[in-house]
Amino acid sequence: MTISQVHFLQRLTATHLRKEEDHADGNDSVSSASSAPSSSDEEEFANESSNLPTFFLGVPILREERRRHSREESSQSRANRTEQGKTNGAAASPRAPDDGLAETSTNTPQNQNDDAPLSPWKNSTAKRDIIKELNDDTSDIHLFIGSYGPGDWKQLKFEQLHLKYARRYQKSNYKENMKRLLLHFQNNTGVFGAKKDKEWYTSQNNVSDGYALLFSLYMDRIHSKTLMKMSDEEIWKSHALFQCYSLNDFAVYNKNMVELTNRRKELIAVEEESFRRDMLKVPPREKTSRGEPFWHTHPASELLKEDEKDGTAKSMLPRQLWKSRKEYQDFSLSTFRKHIYQERTKQLSAPCWQHKRNEAGTKKHMEEIMQMKVDWSQNQFDKMMNDVVDEWVAMK
């Protein structure tokens, strides 16, 4: 500590002592004038206090310093805001008068621009937003609907729905359009039937049953000829899986399916022709290098699968099993014994193999598709027979 700092502390202590004595005497005005330091003392105090360490200033002085800095910052901030307001006042948007009314919220399902041209209801944003809200079970739109049906629209609040979702459209036209839309929603038809059913095509491994059935029918040589003679509407009405989607959407799906299956058939034809030429150049052998038949094409392969599955192979020794069937004896005992253990390991570990699991799932899916094809064929046959009977009755 320097000598000047020591003198400053002594003078500061004396000043505070005089203030306390004057305050105790009750002479506030006189004591303030007599005890206040001179201007030169204040300047010296300000200059020297900035050089002192913080712990030498004491709590009262620190509080005064903080108040002074706070007042200076507040004054500077107000001055900056005033200057900025003068500069940007012309560009600032005028504030709406406070008339006590709540500000109109734009967080509605449809931010409608009154200046934009009015689009047709079929492709309008209003209709799309209403469909989205109806598909959402937690939406507030259901509060305005209630129970309704053909000829019963008393509980429907058309005024509120029109004001919130489609205020730019005429009330009369909007009312009829809304009725048709709600009837589709109630019956799960039209756009709502397509939404509530599985998407037509998501990925190669995730398609709807309608897509799988239509693909299988077009890939079939006989059924594809039948489909080619039918219109889009006739195909759409031929099965319930097709009617899950609107007729307009299905027409597009059907057109794309025809193009897809035609390309697939052409590719398959080219591959089969290449395979046939290769097989002619390299004909398959009937015997292996050991002089035995090929196992995967021999009837013994399927017989061993059945014996292993029903437990016959486990209840007998390999030699006994080998002698039990004539087909097994086309192979040597050592070769047949290896196939026994191979088939047993295969059946035990098959549930743990992802490839086998996928094969089983694909097989089950193909069986379901085949059953749908049978049902479709039966429906077409019944329809054809009914038409024949009707014509025969009409001729009488």
ZITATA-V184857 format. One record per backbone hydrogen bond with DSSP energy under -0.5 kcal/mol. NH is the residue of the N-H (numbers start at 0). CO is the residue of the C=O. E is the energy in kcal/mol with one decimal. If there is no record, write none. Layout:
# ZITATA-V184857
nh=NH co=CO e=E
nh=NH co=CO e=E
This chain:
# ZITATA-V184857
nh=5 co=1 e=-1.6
nh=6 co=2 e=-2.4
nh=7 co=3 e=-2.0
nh=8 co=4 e=-2.0
nh=9 co=5 e=-2.1
nh=10 co=6 e=-2.5
nh=11 co=7 e=-2.4
nh=12 co=8 e=-2.2
nh=13 co=9 e=-2.1
nh=14 co=10 e=-2.0
nh=15 co=11 e=-2.0
nh=16 co=12 e=-2.0
nh=17 co=13 e=-2.1
nh=18 co=14 e=-2.0
nh=19 co=15 e=-2.0
nh=20 co=16 e=-2.1
nh=21 co=17 e=-2.5
nh=22 co=18 e=-2.1
nh=23 co=19 e=-1.8
nh=24 co=20 e=-1.5
nh=25 co=21 e=-0.7
nh=25 co=22 e=-0.6
nh=26 co=21 e=-1.1
nh=27 co=25 e=-1.4
nh=30 co=26 e=-2.1
nh=31 co=27 e=-1.9
nh=32 co=28 e=-1.5
nh=33 co=29 e=-2.4
nh=34 co=30 e=-2.7
nh=35 co=31 e=-1.3
nh=41 co=37 e=-2.5
nh=42 co=38 e=-2.3
nh=43 co=39 e=-2.3
nh=44 co=40 e=-2.9
nh=45 co=41 e=-2.8
nh=46 co=42 e=-2.4
nh=47 co=43 e=-2.7
nh=48 co=44 e=-2.6
nh=49 co=45 e=-1.0
nh=50 co=47 e=-0.8
nh=51 co=47 e=-0.8
nh=55 co=52 e=-1.4
nh=56 co=53 e=-1.4
nh=57 co=53 e=-0.6
nh=60 co=56 e=-0.5
nh=61 co=57 e=-2.0
nh=62 co=58 e=-2.4
nh=63 co=59 e=-2.0
nh=64 co=60 e=-2.4
nh=65 co=61 e=-2.3
nh=66 co=62 e=-2.4
nh=67 co=63 e=-2.4
nh=68 co=64 e=-2.4
nh=69 co=65 e=-2.5
nh=70 co=66 e=-2.6
nh=71 co=67 e=-2.1
nh=72 co=68 e=-2.4
nh=73 co=69 e=-2.3
nh=74 co=70 e=-2.3
nh=75 co=71 e=-2.2
nh=76 co=72 e=-2.5
nh=77 co=73 e=-2.4
nh=78 co=74 e=-2.0
nh=79 co=75 e=-2.1
nh=80 co=76 e=-2.3
nh=81 co=77 e=-2.3
nh=82 co=78 e=-2.2
nh=83 co=79 e=-2.5
nh=84 co=80 e=-2.4
nh=85 co=81 e=-1.8
nh=86 co=82 e=-1.7
nh=87 co=83 e=-2.5
nh=88 co=84 e=-0.7
nh=91 co=87 e=-1.4
nh=98 co=96 e=-1.5
nh=107 co=105 e=-1.6
nh=111 co=109 e=-1.2
nh=113 co=111 e=-0.7
nh=115 co=112 e=-0.9
nh=122 co=119 e=-0.7
nh=123 co=120 e=-1.1
nh=127 co=123 e=-1.6
nh=128 co=124 e=-2.5
nh=129 co=125 e=-2.2
nh=130 co=126 e=-2.3
nh=131 co=127 e=-1.9
nh=132 co=128 e=-2.4
nh=133 co=129 e=-2.5
nh=134 co=130 e=-1.8
nh=135 co=131 e=-0.6
nh=135 co=132 e=-0.7
nh=136 co=134 e=-0.7
nh=138 co=135 e=-1.5
nh=141 co=138 e=-1.0
nh=142 co=139 e=-1.6
nh=143 co=140 e=-1.1
nh=144 co=141 e=-0.7
nh=145 co=141 e=-1.1
nh=148 co=151 e=-1.7
nh=151 co=148 e=-2.6
nh=155 co=152 e=-0.7
nh=156 co=143 e=-2.7
nh=157 co=155 e=-1.3
nh=160 co=156 e=-1.9
nh=161 co=157 e=-2.9
nh=162 co=158 e=-2.3
nh=163 co=159 e=-2.0
nh=164 co=160 e=-2.5
nh=165 co=160 e=-0.7
nh=165 co=161 e=-1.1
nh=168 co=165 e=-1.2
nh=173 co=169 e=-2.8
nh=174 co=170 e=-2.3
nh=175 co=171 e=-1.6
nh=176 co=172 e=-2.3
nh=177 co=173 e=-2.7
nh=178 co=174 e=-1.8
nh=179 co=175 e=-2.1
nh=180 co=176 e=-2.1
nh=181 co=177 e=-2.4
nh=182 co=178 e=-2.1
nh=183 co=179 e=-1.9
nh=184 co=180 e=-2.0
nh=185 co=181 e=-2.3
nh=186 co=182 e=-2.0
nh=187 co=183 e=-0.7
nh=188 co=183 e=-2.1
nh=191 co=188 e=-1.4
nh=192 co=188 e=-0.6
nh=193 co=189 e=-1.6
nh=194 co=190 e=-1.6
nh=195 co=191 e=-2.1
nh=196 co=192 e=-0.9
nh=201 co=202 e=-0.5
nh=201 co=205 e=-2.1
nh=202 co=205 e=-1.6
nh=205 co=202 e=-1.3
nh=207 co=199 e=-1.7
nh=211 co=207 e=-2.2
nh=212 co=208 e=-2.6
nh=213 co=209 e=-2.4
nh=214 co=210 e=-2.5
nh=215 co=211 e=-2.2
nh=216 co=212 e=-2.3
nh=217 co=213 e=-2.1
nh=218 co=214 e=-1.9
nh=219 co=215 e=-0.9
nh=223 co=219 e=-2.0
nh=224 co=220 e=-0.7
nh=225 co=221 e=-1.4
nh=226 co=222 e=-2.4
nh=227 co=223 e=-1.9
nh=228 co=224 e=-0.8
nh=228 co=225 e=-0.7
nh=229 co=226 e=-1.4
nh=234 co=230 e=-2.3
nh=235 co=231 e=-2.3
nh=236 co=232 e=-2.0
nh=237 co=233 e=-0.6
nh=237 co=234 e=-0.8
nh=238 co=235 e=-0.6
nh=241 co=238 e=-0.8
nh=242 co=238 e=-1.0
nh=244 co=241 e=-1.3
nh=249 co=245 e=-2.7
nh=250 co=246 e=-2.2
nh=251 co=247 e=-1.3
nh=252 co=248 e=-2.4
nh=253 co=249 e=-3.0
nh=254 co=250 e=-1.9
nh=255 co=251 e=-2.3
nh=256 co=252 e=-2.1
nh=257 co=253 e=-2.1
nh=258 co=254 e=-1.8
nh=259 co=255 e=-2.4
nh=260 co=256 e=-2.8
nh=261 co=257 e=-2.0
nh=262 co=258 e=-2.0
nh=263 co=259 e=-2.2
nh=264 co=260 e=-2.7
nh=265 co=261 e=-2.1
nh=266 co=262 e=-2.3
nh=267 co=263 e=-2.4
nh=268 co=264 e=-2.4
nh=269 co=265 e=-2.0
nh=270 co=266 e=-2.3
nh=271 co=267 e=-2.6
nh=272 co=268 e=-2.1
nh=273 co=269 e=-2.2
nh=274 co=270 e=-2.5
nh=275 co=271 e=-2.5
nh=276 co=272 e=-2.1
nh=277 co=273 e=-2.2
nh=278 co=274 e=-2.4
nh=279 co=275 e=-1.7
nh=280 co=276 e=-1.6
nh=281 co=277 e=-2.5
nh=287 co=291 e=-3.0
nh=290 co=287 e=-1.6
nh=293 co=285 e=-0.6
nh=296 co=293 e=-0.6
nh=297 co=293 e=-0.5
nh=297 co=294 e=-1.1
nh=300 co=297 e=-1.5
nh=301 co=297 e=-0.6
nh=302 co=298 e=-1.8
nh=303 co=299 e=-2.3
nh=304 co=300 e=-1.5
nh=305 co=301 e=-1.7
nh=306 co=302 e=-2.3
nh=307 co=303 e=-2.3
nh=308 co=304 e=-1.9
nh=309 co=305 e=-2.3
nh=311 co=306 e=-1.0
nh=312 co=306 e=-1.9
nh=314 co=310 e=-1.1
nh=315 co=312 e=-0.6
nh=320 co=316 e=-2.6
nh=321 co=317 e=-2.2
nh=322 co=318 e=-1.8
nh=323 co=319 e=-0.8
nh=323 co=320 e=-0.5
nh=324 co=320 e=-0.6
nh=328 co=324 e=-0.8
nh=329 co=326 e=-1.2
nh=330 co=327 e=-1.6
nh=335 co=331 e=-2.6
nh=336 co=332 e=-2.4
nh=337 co=333 e=-1.5
nh=338 co=334 e=-1.6
nh=339 co=335 e=-1.8
nh=340 co=336 e=-1.8
nh=341 co=337 e=-2.1
nh=342 co=338 e=-2.4
nh=343 co=339 e=-2.2
nh=344 co=340 e=-2.3
nh=345 co=341 e=-2.0
nh=346 co=342 e=-2.1
nh=347 co=343 e=-1.9
nh=348 co=344 e=-2.1
nh=349 co=345 e=-1.0
nh=351 co=348 e=-1.2
nh=352 co=349 e=-1.5
nh=353 co=351 e=-0.5
nh=356 co=352 e=-2.2
nh=357 co=353 e=-2.6
nh=358 co=354 e=-2.2
nh=359 co=355 e=-2.4
nh=360 co=356 e=-2.3
nh=361 co=357 e=-2.6
nh=362 co=358 e=-2.4
nh=363 co=359 e=-2.2
nh=364 co=360 e=-2.3
nh=365 co=361 e=-2.4
nh=366 co=362 e=-1.9
nh=367 co=363 e=-1.9
nh=368 co=364 e=-2.2
nh=369 co=365 e=-2.4
nh=370 co=366 e=-1.9
nh=371 co=367 e=-2.0
nh=372 co=368 e=-2.3
nh=373 co=369 e=-2.1
nh=374 co=370 e=-2.3
nh=375 co=371 e=-2.5
nh=376 co=372 e=-2.7
nh=377 co=373 e=-2.5
nh=378 co=374 e=-2.4
nh=379 co=375 e=-2.4
nh=380 co=376 e=-2.4
nh=381 co=377 e=-2.6
nh=382 co=378 e=-2.3
nh=383 co=379 e=-2.4
nh=384 co=380 e=-2.5
nh=385 co=381 e=-2.3
nh=386 co=382 e=-2.2
nh=387 co=383 e=-2.1
nh=388 co=384 e=-2.5
nh=389 co=385 e=-2.5
nh=390 co=386 e=-2.2
nh=391 co=387 e=-2.4
nh=392 co=388 e=-2.6
nh=393 co=389 e=-2.4
nh=394 co=390 e=-1.8
nh=395 co=391 e=-1.0
